[in-house]
Amino acid sequence: MFSGERSDELSFAEVTVSIPPDASRKIGEVQWPARLPGDPHRDFTTVSADYLDKTRFSASVAAAVKQSGRNKVLVFVHGFNNRFDDAVYRLAQIVHDSKAPVVPVLFTWPSRGELRLRAYTYDRESANFSRDALDNVLSSLDSQPAVSEVYLLAHSMGNWIALEALRTRAIRSPAVASGRSKLKHVMLVAPDVDVDVFRSQLSRMEGARPPIALFVSRDDGALSLSKTLWGDVPRLGDIDPNQEPYQSELKRDRIDVYDLTKLAVAGDDAHDRAFEQVGPVVAMIRKRMAQGQVLSEQHAAANPLARLAE
């Protein structure tokens, strides 16, 4: 439906995805069909897909809230090397496997969907190109009467877009960004973001931001390569949160941190671990809440993934 080319205008679509029964699939994975059309008993398949304009998009979100009885929206921002179809099926998998009672909204941006250096640099520029568009979508959801809360989930390079959109909102309207916005929580998964730049972004937001949860894996090979490409400055997604200065800074900034390194299994992809092992990740969060071990000063019930999984 959409390519990796950039556009000056936001485009909208509605896609219905069929997921095979849990008994016929491995939880945490997307079962791509070997040939088309796929078998819905074994494969992820697209039931329907249609282009929308902005008015119909808003109406579609409202209709989904009414039909499902769920008034929380989860906005997912994918990362590098993701085509539109990759991102659609990944979000479907995340929501299904986490059992999150939300209306899923996917924010896709023009990624080449290729694992090449030239594609990586193109994707980074596309991320810069897309930050205002994400701000536009979040503002649109803010104005939806049917929506009570919005959660933002970003992965890999998508975290750059998310953080830049938050920075923009904080600069443009601090009161809305910090209080009256429906955006209640932000989840940064394996962020491919320079730690020094992240410090600068947080400083610019000051108090005008929602609570942030950070998910890191210290064995993330993709972020290790990114670190090399960007001058050996650590990436936010593979820091050791127990080392200084990170431990003190994260506590000071009230960022709730989850180290997923301990969930490693043979042959897994650390960069996608939060999604491939979404069950253990939610269990880890619930355990910390039960123990009261939360870095943030906010009440434990405010933890985003646990609330979404309830």
Backbone hydrogen bonds in HBPLUS format (Angstrom, degrees):
<---DONOR---> <-ACCEPTOR-->    atom                        ^
c    i                          cat <-CA-CA->   ^        H-A-AA   ^      H-
h    n   atom  resd res      DA  || num        DHA   H-A  angle D-A-AA Bond
n    s   type  num  typ     dist DA aas  dist angle  dist       angle   num
A0052-LEU N   A0012-PHE O   2.87 MM  40  4.99 171.1  1.88 122.3 121.6     1
A0014-GLU N   A0050-ASP O   2.86 MM  36  5.45 155.4  1.92 157.2 165.6     2
A0050-ASP N   A0014-GLU O   2.99 MM  36  5.45 149.0  2.09 145.9 155.7     3
A0016-THR N   A0048-SER O   2.89 MM  32  5.16 165.4  1.92 144.5 147.9     4
A0047-VAL N   A0016-THR O   2.81 MM  31  5.35 148.0  1.91 146.4 154.8     5
A0018-SER N   A0045-THR O   2.81 MM  27  5.19 171.0  1.81 158.0 161.2     6
A0045-THR N   A0018-SER O   3.05 MM  27  5.19 158.5  2.10 141.9 148.4     7
A0024-SER N   A0021-PRO O   2.83 MM   3  5.42 155.7  1.89 118.2 126.4     8
A0025-ARG N   A0022-ASP O   3.27 MM   3  5.29 168.6  2.28 109.3 109.8     9
A0029-GLU N   A0026-LYS O   3.16 MM   3  5.87 152.7  2.24 144.4 144.6    10
A0044-PHE N   A0031-GLN O   2.85 MM  13  5.61 169.8  1.86 157.0 156.7    11
A0042-ARG N   A0039-ASP O   2.83 MM   3  5.49 158.7  1.88 123.1 130.0    12
A0043-ASP N   A0039-ASP O   2.63 MM   4  5.38 159.0  1.68 164.5 167.6    13
A0057-PHE N   A0053-ASP O   2.88 MM   4  6.11 146.2  1.99 150.1 161.0    14
A0058-SER N   A0054-LYS O   3.08 MM   4  6.34 163.0  2.11 149.8 152.0    15
A0059-ALA N   A0055-THR O   3.04 MM   4  6.32 157.2  2.10 145.1 151.9    16
A0060-SER N   A0056-ARG O   2.77 MM   4  5.91 146.8  1.88 142.7 151.9    17
A0061-VAL N   A0057-PHE O   2.96 MM   4  6.29 155.0  2.02 154.1 159.8    18
A0062-ALA N   A0058-SER O   3.07 MM   4  6.30 164.7  2.10 148.2 152.4    19
A0063-ALA N   A0059-ALA O   2.89 MM   4  6.08 152.3  1.97 143.5 151.5    20
A0064-ALA N   A0060-SER O   2.91 MM   4  6.10 152.0  1.98 144.5 152.0    21
A0065-VAL N   A0061-VAL O   2.98 MM   4  6.25 153.6  2.05 150.5 157.3    22
A0066-LYS N   A0062-ALA O   3.04 MM   4  6.28 162.3  2.08 147.0 151.5    23
A0067-GLN N   A0063-ALA O   2.85 MM   4  5.99 164.7  1.88 151.2 155.7    24
A0068-SER N   A0064-ALA O   2.97 MM   4  5.88 160.5  2.01 142.7 148.1    25
A0069-GLY N   A0065-VAL O   2.83 MM   4  5.50 138.4  2.00 140.4 150.7    26
A0148-SER N   A0071-ASN O   2.81 MM  77  5.53 165.8  1.83 150.5 155.5    27
A0103-VAL N   A0072-LYS O   2.84 MM  31  6.25 158.4  1.89 152.9 159.6    28
A0073-VAL N   A0149-GLU O   2.95 MM  76  6.36 159.7  1.99 151.1 157.1    29
A0151-TYR N   A0073-VAL O   2.83 MM  78  6.21 157.3  1.88 163.3 170.7    30
A0074-LEU N   A0103-VAL O   3.06 MM  29  6.15 155.5  2.12 136.1 142.9    31
A0105-VAL N   A0074-LEU O   2.82 MM  31  5.94 166.4  1.83 160.4 157.0    32
A0075-VAL N   A0151-TYR O   2.79 MM  76  6.10 171.7  1.80 173.8 173.5    33
A0153-LEU N   A0075-VAL O   2.79 MM  78  6.03 173.2  1.80 170.4 171.3    34
A0076-PHE N   A0105-VAL O   2.96 MM  29  6.44 152.6  2.03 155.1 164.0    35
A0107-PHE N   A0076-PHE O   2.85 MM  31  5.87 174.2  1.85 159.6 160.6    36
A0077-VAL N   A0153-LEU O   2.83 MM  76  6.27 154.6  1.90 155.5 162.1    37
A0155-HIS N   A0077-VAL O   3.02 MM  78  6.33 148.5  2.12 169.5 176.9    38
A0087-ALA N   A0083-ARG O   3.10 MM   4  6.40 162.7  2.13 154.3 157.7    39
A0088-VAL N   A0084-PHE O   2.98 MM   4  6.25 157.4  2.03 153.4 159.9    40
A0089-TYR N   A0085-ASP O   3.12 MM   4  6.24 176.0  2.12 152.7 153.4    41
A0090-ARG N   A0086-ASP O   2.94 MM   4  6.08 151.8  2.02 146.1 155.1    42
A0091-LEU N   A0087-ALA O   3.01 MM   4  6.13 164.9  2.03 149.1 152.2    43
A0092-ALA N   A0088-VAL O   3.10 MM   4  6.34 159.0  2.15 146.5 152.7    44
A0093-GLN N   A0089-TYR O   2.94 MM   4  6.14 154.8  2.00 144.4 151.1    45
A0094-ILE N   A0090-ARG O   2.89 MM   4  6.17 159.5  1.93 153.5 158.8    46
A0095-VAL N   A0091-LEU O   3.03 MM   4  6.19 175.0  2.03 158.3 158.4    47
A0096-HIS N   A0092-ALA O   2.99 MM   4  6.04 160.7  2.02 146.2 152.4    48
A0097-ASP N   A0093-GLN O   2.86 MM   4  5.85 172.1  1.86 154.2 156.9    49
A0098-SER N   A0094-ILE O   2.98 MM   4  5.91 150.4  2.07 144.7 152.4    50
A0099-LYS N   A0096-HIS O   3.25 MM   3  5.18 143.7  2.39  95.1 105.5    51
A0102-VAL N   A0100-ALA O   2.89 MM   2  5.60 132.5  2.11 108.6  94.0    52
A0111-SER N   A0109-TRP O   2.76 MM   2  5.99 118.8  2.14 121.5 105.4    53
A0120-TYR N   A0116-ARG O   2.86 MM   4  6.16 144.8  1.99 146.9 157.7    54
A0120-TYR N   A0117-LEU O   3.04 MM   3  4.94 117.7  2.45  91.9 107.8    55
A0121-THR N   A0117-LEU O   3.04 MM   4  6.40 158.8  2.09 157.1 160.5    56
A0122-TYR N   A0118-ARG O   3.05 MM   4  6.20 154.5  2.11 140.3 147.9    57
A0123-ASP N   A0119-ALA O   2.80 MM   4  5.96 158.0  1.85 146.2 152.4    58
A0124-ARG N   A0120-TYR O   2.99 MM   4  6.25 150.2  2.08 143.4 151.2    59
A0125-GLU N   A0121-THR O   3.17 MM   4  6.43 158.6  2.22 145.1 149.9    60
A0126-SER N   A0122-TYR O   2.86 MM   4  6.14 147.6  1.96 146.1 156.6    61
A0127-ALA N   A0123-ASP O   2.80 MM   4  6.06 141.7  1.94 144.2 154.6    62
A0128-ASN N   A0124-ARG O   3.13 MM   4  6.52 155.9  2.19 145.3 150.4    63
A0129-PHE N   A0125-GLU O   2.94 MM   4  6.17 153.4  2.01 142.5 150.6    64
A0130-SER N   A0126-SER O   3.04 MM   4  6.15 127.7  2.32 137.7 149.7    65
A0130-SER N   A0127-ALA O   3.13 MM   3  5.17 138.3  2.31  97.6 109.0    66
A0133-ALA N   A0130-SER O   3.10 MM   3  5.22 121.0  2.46  99.3 114.3    67
A0134-LEU N   A0130-SER O   3.15 MM   4  6.53 152.2  2.23 155.3 162.3    68
A0135-ASP N   A0131-ARG O   3.17 MM   4  6.46 159.6  2.22 145.2 150.6    69
A0136-ASN N   A0132-ASP O   2.93 MM   4  6.19 147.6  2.04 141.8 150.9    70
A0137-VAL N   A0133-ALA O   3.00 MM   4  6.36 152.3  2.08 146.6 153.1    71
A0138-LEU N   A0134-LEU O   2.95 MM   4  6.23 166.7  1.96 159.2 162.0    72
A0139-SER N   A0135-ASP O   2.96 MM   4  6.12 155.1  2.02 146.3 153.3    73
A0140-SER N   A0136-ASN O   2.94 MM   4  6.16 147.4  2.05 142.7 152.0    74
A0141-LEU N   A0137-VAL O   3.00 MM   4  6.34 152.8  2.07 150.7 157.2    75
A0142-ASP N   A0138-LEU O   2.96 MM   4  6.21 145.9  2.08 141.6 151.5    76
A0143-SER N   A0139-SER O   3.24 MM   4  6.52 138.9  2.42 139.2 148.2    77
A0143-SER N   A0140-SER O   3.20 MM   3  5.33 130.9  2.46  95.5 107.6    78
A0144-GLN N   A0141-LEU O   3.10 MM   3  5.14 163.3  2.13 106.5 111.6    79
A0147-VAL N   A0144-GLN O   3.18 MM   3  5.52 150.3  2.28 110.1 118.2    80
A0150-VAL N   A0182-LYS O   2.72 MM  32  5.50 148.5  1.82 146.1 137.9    81
A0184-LYS N   A0150-VAL O   2.87 MM  34  5.92 153.7  1.94 158.9 164.3    82
A0152-LEU N   A0185-HIS O   3.01 MM  33  6.36 168.0  2.03 155.2 158.8    83
A0187-MET N   A0152-LEU O   2.73 MM  35  6.11 163.6  1.76 166.6 172.2    84
A0154-ALA N   A0187-MET O   2.98 MM  33  6.29 170.2  1.99 177.8 177.7    85
A0189-VAL N   A0154-ALA O   2.93 MM  35  5.99 165.2  1.95 157.5 161.6    86
A0158-GLY N   A0155-HIS O   2.81 MM   3  5.14 139.4  1.98 147.2 140.6    87
A0156-SER N   A0189-VAL O   3.01 MM  33  6.46 149.0  2.11 160.8 170.3    88
A0159-ASN N   A0156-SER O   3.07 MM   3  5.80 163.4  2.10 117.7 122.6    89
A0192-ASP N   A0156-SER O   3.14 MM  36  4.82 172.0  2.15  99.7 101.5    90
A0160-TRP N   A0157-MET O   3.00 MM   3  5.54 143.6  2.14 112.0 120.9    91
A0162-ALA N   A0158-GLY O   3.05 MM   4  6.35 161.5  2.08 146.7 152.0    92
A0163-LEU N   A0159-ASN O   2.85 MM   4  5.97 169.8  1.86 152.3 154.6    93
A0164-GLU N   A0160-TRP O   2.96 MM   4  6.04 157.7  2.01 146.7 153.3    94
A0165-ALA N   A0161-ILE O   2.90 MM   4  6.06 152.1  1.98 147.6 155.5    95
A0166-LEU N   A0162-ALA O   2.96 MM   4  6.23 155.7  2.02 147.7 154.5    96
A0167-ARG N   A0163-LEU O   2.90 MM   4  6.11 153.0  1.97 142.8 150.6    97
A0168-THR N   A0164-GLU O   2.92 MM   4  6.13 155.5  1.98 144.1 150.6    98
A0169-ARG N   A0165-ALA O   2.95 MM   4  6.22 159.7  1.99 149.3 154.4    99
A0170-ALA N   A0166-LEU O   2.95 MM   4  6.15 155.0  2.01 147.5 154.2   100
A0171-ILE N   A0167-ARG O   3.02 MM   4  6.25 153.0  2.09 147.5 154.3   101
A0172-ARG N   A0168-THR O   2.89 MM   4  6.04 165.8  1.91 154.1 158.3   102
A0173-SER N   A0169-ARG O   2.92 MM   4  5.80 166.5  1.94 146.6 151.0   103
A0177-ALA N   A0173-SER O   2.98 MM   4  6.20 168.9  1.99 162.0 165.6   104
A0178-SER N   A0174-PRO O   3.00 MM   4  6.04 150.6  2.09 147.9 153.9   105
A0179-GLY N   A0175-ALA O   2.95 MM   4  5.76 146.9  2.06 141.5 149.9   106
A0180-ARG N   A0175-ALA O   3.37 MM   5  6.68 158.5  2.42 137.8 143.2   107
A0181-SER N   A0176-VAL O   2.87 MM   5  5.05 126.7  2.16 147.7 142.5   108
A0186-VAL N   A0211-PRO O   2.98 MM  25  6.29 148.6  2.08 156.9 166.6   109
A0213-ALA N   A0186-VAL O   2.88 MM  27  6.29 157.5  1.93 162.4 169.7   110
A0188-LEU N   A0213-ALA O   2.85 MM  25  6.18 168.2  1.86 172.2 173.5   111
A0215-PHE N   A0188-LEU O   2.87 MM  27  6.10 161.2  1.90 171.1 166.3   112
A0190-ALA N   A0215-PHE O   3.03 MM  25  6.01 160.3  2.06 154.2 160.0   113
A0237-GLY N   A0191-PRO O   3.00 MM  46  4.55 137.4  2.19 155.9 143.2   114
A0236-LEU N   A0193-VAL O   2.75 MM  43  5.48 160.5  1.78 158.1 164.2   115
A0198-PHE N   A0194-ASP O   2.91 MM   4  6.21 153.6  1.98 152.3 160.7   116
A0195-VAL N   A0234-PRO O   3.19 MM  39  6.09 161.0  2.23 161.7 158.3   117
A0199-ARG N   A0195-VAL O   3.05 MM   4  6.30 153.3  2.12 142.7 148.7   118
A0200-SER N   A0196-ASP O   3.14 MM   4  6.46 154.3  2.21 142.4 149.0   119
A0201-GLN N   A0197-VAL O   2.86 MM   4  6.18 154.7  1.93 151.9 159.2   120
A0202-LEU N   A0198-PHE O   2.93 MM   4  6.16 166.4  1.95 155.8 158.6   121
A0203-SER N   A0199-ARG O   2.98 MM   4  6.16 158.7  2.03 146.7 152.8   122
A0204-ARG N   A0200-SER O   3.06 MM   4  6.29 150.6  2.15 144.2 151.4   123
A0205-MET N   A0201-GLN O   3.07 MM   4  6.37 143.3  2.21 144.6 154.8   124
A0205-MET N   A0202-LEU O   3.10 MM   3  5.09 122.7  2.44  94.0 108.7   125
A0206-GLU N   A0202-LEU O   2.95 MM   4  6.14 145.0  2.08 149.5 159.2   126
A0208-ALA N   A0205-MET O   2.83 MM   3  5.32 146.6  1.94 146.3 143.3   127
A0256-ASP N   A0212-ILE O   3.11 MM  44  6.46 151.7  2.20 160.9 157.2   128
A0214-LEU N   A0256-ASP O   2.73 MM  42  6.10 159.9  1.77 159.1 166.1   129
A0258-TYR N   A0214-LEU O   2.79 MM  44  6.16 155.0  1.85 165.3 172.7   130
A0216-VAL N   A0258-TYR O   2.98 MM  42  6.33 157.7  2.03 154.3 161.5   131
A0260-LEU N   A0216-VAL O   2.73 MM  44  5.92 163.1  1.75 175.7 174.1   132
A0217-SER N   A0237-GLY O   3.03 MM  20  6.45 155.6  2.09 166.8 166.2   133
A0220-ASP N   A0217-SER O   3.30 MM   3  5.54 143.5  2.44 121.5 117.9   134
A0224-SER N   A0220-ASP O   3.06 MM   4  6.31 142.1  2.21 142.3 153.7   135
A0225-LEU N   A0221-GLY O   3.03 MM   4  6.29 153.3  2.11 147.4 152.8   136
A0226-SER N   A0222-ALA O   3.02 MM   4  6.29 155.6  2.08 141.1 148.4   137
A0227-LYS N   A0223-LEU O   2.85 MM   4  6.00 150.6  1.94 141.1 148.6   138
A0228-THR N   A0224-SER O   3.25 MM   4  6.56 151.0  2.34 140.0 146.3   139
A0229-LEU N   A0225-LEU O   3.04 MM   4  6.41 156.5  2.09 150.2 156.7   140
A0230-TRP N   A0226-SER O   2.96 MM   4  6.17 144.0  2.09 149.9 159.4   141
A0232-ASP N   A0227-LYS O   2.72 MM   5  4.85 139.6  1.88 154.5 152.8   142
A0238-ASP N   A0235-ARG O   3.19 MM   3  5.89 169.5  2.20 122.1 125.0   143
A0243-GLN N   A0240-ASP O   3.07 MM   3  5.63 169.0  2.08 121.1 124.5   144
A0247-GLN N   A0243-GLN O   2.88 MM   4  5.65 158.8  1.92 137.9 144.6   145
A0249-GLU N   A0245-PRO O   3.04 MM   4  6.16 163.8  2.07 157.0 162.3   146
A0250-LEU N   A0246-TYR O   2.83 MM   4  5.87 167.6  1.85 160.6 162.9   147
A0251-LYS N   A0247-GLN O   3.16 MM   4  6.26 157.4  2.21 143.2 149.5   148
A0252-ARG N   A0248-SER O   2.89 MM   4  6.03 160.1  1.93 147.0 153.1   149
A0253-ASP N   A0249-GLU O   2.91 MM   4  6.07 153.5  1.98 146.0 152.9   150
A0255-ILE N   A0250-LEU O   2.97 MM   5  5.24 176.5  1.97 156.2 157.4   151
A0254-ARG N   A0251-LYS O   3.12 MM   3  5.01 159.5  2.17 102.0 107.5   152
A0263-LEU N   A0260-LEU O   2.94 MM   3  5.40 158.6  1.99 114.1 121.2   153
A0264-ALA N   A0261-THR O   3.14 MM   3  5.65 161.0  2.18 120.4 121.5   154
A0268-ASP N   A0265-VAL O   3.14 MM   3  5.73 161.8  2.18 141.9 139.4   155
A0272-ASP N   A0269-ASP O   3.01 MM   3  5.56 143.0  2.15 115.0 124.4   156
A0273-ARG N   A0270-ALA O   3.35 MM   3  4.84 163.8  2.38  95.4  99.8   157
A0275-PHE N   A0272-ASP O   2.99 MM   3  5.66 140.1  2.16 119.4 129.4   158
A0276-GLU N   A0272-ASP O   3.00 MM   4  6.16 163.9  2.03 158.0 163.0   159
A0277-GLN N   A0273-ARG O   2.91 MM   4  5.73 147.4  2.01 148.0 153.5   160
A0281-VAL N   A0277-GLN O   3.01 MM   4  6.23 154.2  2.08 153.2 161.5   161
A0282-VAL N   A0278-VAL O   2.99 MM   4  6.14 163.0  2.02 147.8 151.1   162
A0283-ALA N   A0279-GLY O   2.97 MM   4  6.24 156.2  2.03 150.0 157.6   163
A0284-MET N   A0280-PRO O   2.82 MM   4  6.00 149.7  1.91 143.8 151.5   164
A0285-ILE N   A0281-VAL O   3.08 MM   4  6.40 153.5  2.15 147.4 153.9   165
A0286-ARG N   A0282-VAL O   2.93 MM   4  6.22 162.3  1.96 151.2 156.0   166
A0287-LYS N   A0283-ALA O   2.93 MM   4  6.13 156.3  1.99 148.5 154.7   167
A0288-ARG N   A0284-MET O   3.10 MM   4  6.36 160.1  2.14 146.3 151.0   168
A0289-MET N   A0285-ILE O   2.98 MM   4  6.23 159.8  2.02 152.4 158.2   169
A0290-ALA N   A0286-ARG O   2.93 MM   4  6.17 155.5  1.99 147.9 154.4   170
A0291-GLN N   A0287-LYS O   3.02 MM   4  6.27 144.1  2.15 144.7 154.4   171
A0291-GLN N   A0288-ARG O   3.14 MM   3  5.06 121.9  2.50  91.7 106.3   172
A0292-GLY N   A0288-ARG O   2.88 MM   4  5.95 114.0  2.32 137.8 155.0   173
A0293-GLN N   A0288-ARG O   2.95 MM   5  5.10 143.5  2.09 149.4 149.2   174
A0292-GLY N   A0289-MET O   3.10 MM   3  4.93 145.9  2.22  94.8 105.2   175
A0302-ALA N   A0299-HIS O   2.90 MM   3  5.70 165.0  1.93 126.1 131.0   176
A0303-ASN N   A0300-ALA O   3.01 MM   3  5.79 169.2  2.03 126.8 128.2   177
A0307-ARG N   A0303-ASN O   3.13 MM   4  6.20 158.0  2.18 150.3 156.9   178
A0308-LEU N   A0304-PRO O   2.92 MM   4  6.14 158.7  1.97 152.9 159.5   179
A0309-ALA N   A0305-LEU O   2.91 MM   4  6.03 138.7  2.08 141.2 152.2   180
A0310-GLU N   A0307-ARG O   3.32 MM   3  5.35 151.8  2.41  98.5 106.6   181
